[in-house]
């Protein structure tokens, strides 16, 4: 699990490329240029995968001394920003105990890549308590700076992790280049982005190329990044993967987030704040046209769930609850955390969207992972290509007319004011959306509810008094010793008017 509080702190502190930098700015030294192209990077990755494995970058021992407080005092010099002050200028992250492996960085201009020299003089020390930390030679990652030089909107830092501040200018969940054997005890592998090439190839965007290396895989990545705020941030991703070893569980377009508790699991709310989470649900638009909503949980033990599909239309980890009162956090602003939506391009074939949940008792651990896992075995010596779009957004990914899950609670079963039903639990879910407009108790709306273990005692749905386009589903179900999956929709006739809720009881 990744310490998200520390990584957020690293990102929150503080290319016309080097040749077009502001007058008088001392940009980093650039080495002699070498030809570069996407095709070259793909061939380079293939040659590394088929040749003798080279050692991965080793952690710098001295970086261990640069702790959270120290790294917050090390800031990249503003006058060394690479590129114009137009929202696509680039600054670099220092090495620290939290990101201690150096990466290689190149600036690409007119097909020529020039290596950025990683001298410690790129950084300055801001005032603070205790001895001043010493910046090390080498950099840990990169970030793209907002116009005006205040804050950033995209960052690559650590292993193959990257994140965007999204539509609401607040960092939250992360993406990864690749997940390998996630959820298999003792087997998960974290390949690294070891080199980056940064280029301006079209107006209004910046392209970041990356080389991924790990014991089982070498990959070539291309990220075409566009800042379209307030709508959000868009990344078009292409990757070609060359496998050195068999991989049992491959994770494409992995998303990593944090969920501690919300209104649906109140017994775990030991903090004073009502809810603490970066994301509250996994949403899947499957190839059959069905939209699934799986609320996130904090299980008693590590749990993986898979939703089989073929050629998915999209999936993502969403933060749907945008009400400040539900969080009461005016420090890290959970109600502004971005949602991240994956839109596959081309034929992804058969596979599953997998959700891995790890128990946690604190908010600094990323304990949620979601990814696409192909059904076909991944064998050594083979290669795979994937293209997809990532959208860092503040709302829903599309205008699907189905009503969506907006609130959810659990409690004792039975009629209020009467004795509770023994060995039973109640689930209350609110749906909201245009598909519910004008419907009342005489409109033929019915609750379709099923469980894979135990039984449904009762299920009822009705419009919520005093609201518009909002219906409430109340389900009482028997409690079981084993996990239970409940599936529910509201329908008229044989037509669904809501997305399909999949609620797991641990």
N, C-alpha and C positions, 0 to 999 in steps of 0.2 A: 504494500500500500504506500502511496506517495503522500508526503506531508504537504497538504495543500496550503495551509496557512503560511508556511515558509516560502513555498514557490510563488504564492500570490504576493508576498512581500517583496520578493526579488523583482517581480515584474512591475509592482507599483512604485518602486523607487526609481529614484533615479540614482537610380543612384544617379535630365542632366546629372550624372554621377560625379565622381571626384573631379573630373575635368570641368564640371560646371558648378562647383561648390561656390559658396559665397566668397566674395573677395576678402582676402586676408585670413581665411580659415585654414588651419593647419590640419588637413585631412590625413588619415593614416597613409603610411608609405605603401606603395604598390609595386610589386615585382614586375619583371618583364612579362609581357603577355604571351599566352599560348592559345591556339585555336580551341574553341569550345562549341558544342552543339548538343541538342537533346539526343541525337543519334549517337554522338560520341559517348555520352554518359551511359546510354543503354549498352553499348558495346563494352565499355569499361567495366560496368557491373557484371556483365556476362563473363568477361575474362577473369575477373577476381573470383567469381564463383567456381569456375572450372579449373583455375590454377591452384597453386599451393596457398592455403589460407595464410593471410598475413595477420600479425597481432593487432588486436583492437587497441585504440588509444588507452593508455593507462592513466588512472587517476593520479593527479599531482599531489604528493604527500603534503606539501606545504599548504594546500588548500583546506586541509582539515582544521587549521587554526582560524580560518575565516568563518566565524559563526554567523548567526542571524543578525545580531546587532552590528557586527563588523561589515558584513556585506551591504547593509543598508547605508553605510557611510561611504561606500565606494561607488562613485557615479561616473558614467562615461562623460567625457568633456563635450559640452554642447557645441563648441566651436569645431569639433572633429566629426560632427554628424556627416555621414556619407550621403550626398545627394542634396537636392534643393529642398527648401522648406515649403513643400506643397502637400504634405500628408503622406509622402512615401520615402522621406529621409530615413536612414538606418543608423541605429546605435547598437552597441554590443554589450553583452553581459560579462562581468568579471567571473573568474573562477572562484568557487567557494566550496565549503564542505557539502553543500546540497547539489551542486553541479560542478564536479571536480575533474571532468575529462575534457581536455581542450578539443575544439573543432577547428577544421580548416575552412577558411572563408575566401571567396573569390568574387571580384566584381567583373561583370561581363559587359563589354562595350563593342558593338559591331563585330560580334563573333570572336572576340579575343578576351580570354579570362586572365585577370591579373590578381595575384595573391595579395591579400591584405596582411601586412606585417603586424604581429600581435605584441607590440611592446607595451609594458605597463604604463608608459606615459600617456596612453589613451584615456586613463582614468584619473580622477582627482578625488581627494578626501574631503568630505564635508565635516564641519565641527561636530563634536560629540564627546561623550564621557569615555575615559580610559585612553590607553595608548592608541595612536593612529594605526590602523591596519595598513599593510603594504600590499598594493596591487601586484599580482603575479603576471609574468609574461604569459600570454595565451588568453583566449576568450572561450566562454562556455556556450554562447548562443547569440541570437540577434533579435532585434525588435524594430518595428516600423513605427515612426513617431508621428503624432498628430501635427497638423499644420499649426505653427506657432510654437512648437517645441514642448508643449505641455502634455505629458502622458503619451501612451502608446496604444495601438489598437490591434496589433498582431505580434506574437512572440513565439520563437522556437527556443526551448531550453530544456535540456536533460533527456537522455536516451532518444526516443523518437517522438517526444511530446511537443505539442504546440497548442496555442489557444488564442482566442480573439475576445476583445471586450464587447463585440457584438453591437446590436442596435441600441442598447441602453448604456453603453460606455462603462460596463462593469465586468471585470473578469469573473469567471466561475468555473464551469467544467472545462475539460481538456479533450483534445483529440490525440491520436497516436498514428504513427505511420503504419504500424503492423502489430498484431498480437499473436503470440505463438504459445500454444498449450496453456492458455488461460483457464484456470479452474482445475487443472490437473496437479495434484499435490506434489510440490517439489520440482516441477518440470517447467514452470513458466520461464520463458526466455524474453529478454528485453533487448532486441537489436537497437543499434544506435545510428542516428544521423551523424556521420563522421566528417562530412564535407558539405559545404553549401556554395552554390554559385547564384549570384543575384544579378538580375538584368532588367532593364526597361525595354520591353519589346512592343508595347502598344500604349497609346495614351490612356490615362485613367486606370492603369493597372501596373502591377509589378510581379515579375516571375521569379520564383525561388526554386532552384533545382537542388536536389539533395541526394547523396549517396548513403544508402542504408546498409549496415554491415552487422552480422551476427554469426554465431556458430552454425546456424542452420540455413541462413539465407543471405543473399546480397540483392539489393534492389535499387533501381533508379526511379526517382520521384520528380514530378514537375507540379508545382503549385502556381496557378495563375490567380493572383489575389486582387480583389477589387473592394475598396471601401465605399459602400453605398448607403452609409448611414444618412438619415435615421431608419431606412428600411433594414439595414443590417450589413454584414460583411459576407462576401461570396468568395469561395475558393473552388476553382476547377482543378481536380486532382487526376493525374495519370501516373500509374506505377507499373513497372515491369519487374517481376520477382523471379530470381534464379535460386533454386533450392539445392543446398549442399547435402542436406539430410532429410529423411522422412519427417513429416510434421503430422501429429495426430489430430490437432485441433487448430486450424488456421483461422485467424480473426482479421477480416478485411474491414477497413474504415472503422477501427475501434474508437469508442467514445468512453471517457472516464469521468466519473462524477462522484458526488458525495450526498448521501442521504442518511440522516440520523433519525429524525422523527417528524411527523406532521399530525394533523387532526385524526388520522386514521389509526395511529398506534400511540395513543396518549400515555399508556403506562411507561413508555420509554422516555418520556419527556421529563428528565431530571434537571434540566436547565430551566432558568426562569423564563426564557423566551418561548413563545407558544409553538413555533416551528423552526427547525434548522435543517435546511437542505439546499443544494445547488440545483437539483432537478427533482421533480415529483412523479414523473411517469415516463415509461417507454411507450411510444406510439409507433405502430407498424401499419403501413398501407401495403397489403400483400398483393401478389400478382393476380389473385382472383377478384380484386376490387374491394375486399373487406377492410375496414379500418378497425384495428385493435388498440385498446388502451390498457396497459398493464401498470397499475400504480406501483411505485417502488416501495421496498420494504427493508427492514433491518432484521434479518432472520437470526435465530439462535445459533445457527451454524452456516458455514459457507454453502451457498445454494446456486445451482445453475439451472435455468429454464431455457428451452429452445422452442421456437415457433417455426415449424417447417414451412417452406415456401418455394416458389419457383419464379424467378425474375421479379423480385420485389420492386414495388413502385417507389418506396421510400421508408425510412425508419429514423428514429431519433430519440434523444433524451430531452424532454421538454420541462421547462419551469412554467407551469400554467398559472399558478397562484401568484398574482401581481399585487396583492393587497398588503401594504406596509403593516397594517394593524395585525395581520396574521403572523408577523415575524417580530415586530418591535425591535429591529436591529438597525440602529443608525450609525453603525461602524463599518460593517461589511455588506450591508444592503442586499440581503437575499432576494428581495422582491424585484431586483433589477438584473439578476443573473441571466445570461443568455441561454436560449434553447439552441440546440444544434441538430440540424436535419440533414440526412444523407439521401441524395438522389442518385441512384445507380444510372449509369449510361451503358447502353448496349445490353447484351445478353449475359446475365450473371448465372443463368442456369438454376439447377436445383441446389438447395441448401437450407439454411435456417438462420433466423435472427436469434442470437443467443444473448441472454441476460445473466450476468454473474453478480451475485450479491454477497457481501462479506459483512459479518456482524461488526459493529463499532459502538463504542461508548463515548465518542468525542467527535468534534466536527473537523479536526485537522486531517483526518484520513480519507483519502479517496477510496471508497468501498463499493463502487458500482462500475461495472464494465458492460458495454453492449457492443456487439459486432456481428458481421455477416460471416458465416462459416460454410464454405462450399461442401457439398456432399461427396464429391469425388475425392479419392485419396490423394494426398500431396506426397509425391515420391522424390527422392533425391535424383538430381539430374534433370528435372522438369522445370518448366517456367510457366508463369501465369501473368496475365495482363488485366488490369482493372482500371476503369475510368468512372469517376463519380464527381458530384458537386456537393460541397459542404456549405450550408447556409446558417450563419450565426444570427439568430432572429430574436425578436421580443414578443412575437405573437404566434399564431398558427402558421404552419408551412403552406397552407393552401386554403381555398374557399369551399372546401367540401361541405355540402349542405347538411350532413348528418349532425345532430346535436352531440355535444361532447361532454365528457365527465368534467365537472368543475368543482365538486366537493364530495367528501366521503368521510363517514364516521363509523365506528363500531361500538357496541355496547351490549347490555343484557337483552335477551329476547323476551317478547311478550308485550302485552298492552300496558302502557304507562298507567301507574296507579294500581296495578294488579300485581300479584306475585309473579316473579319472572319464571319463564319456562326453564326447568332444570336441564343442565347439560346442553345448552343451546346458546347461540350468539346471534346478535342482530347486525346487519350491514345496512347502512343508509347511504344512498348515492344520489346526488343531484346531477341531472343532465340539463344542458342549456343550449339553445340554438334555434335557427330559423325554421327548422323542420317541425318544431313544436308549436309554431305560431297558430293561434286560433283554436287549438285542440282543448277539449274539456273531457269530463268523465263520460260523456255520451258519444265520443268520437271513435270508440272501438280500439283505443290504445290498450295493449296488453303487455305484461311483463313476461319475457321468455327467459327462464332461469334454469340452470342445471349445475350439478356438482359431480365431480369425479369420485367422490367418496362421501358416505353418509347420505343425508337426505335434506331436501328443502321442505321446511315445515310450512312456510307461507311466503307469498310474494305478492306485493301490491304496488301499484304506481298511480300517481295522481298529480295534478298541477299544484305547484306551491302557491299558497294564497299570497296575494300582494306583489307577485312578480310577473314578469313577461317572458314567455318562451322558456319556462323553467319547470321541469317535472322532477318528482322525487320517487325513487324506488326504495322500498323497504323489504328486506329479505330476512327471515329467521331461518337459521339452518342448524342442524345438529353438530355438536362439537365432537371431533374425532382425535384419536391419539396420533394420527399421521397427518402430514400436510394435506390440505384440501384446496383444489382449484375450483372456483366458482366462475361461471360464464353467464353474462346477462346482457340483454338488449331490450329496448322497447320497440314494439312492432305494431303496425296496422295491417291486418290481413297477413300476407306473407312477406311484407316489405318492412325492412328495418328503417327506423327513423332516428336511431342513435348509433353511435359507434359501439363496438362490442367491448364491454368491460370484462377483463380477466383478472379476478382478485384471488391472490393466494393467501391462505391462512396457514401459518406455520405451526 
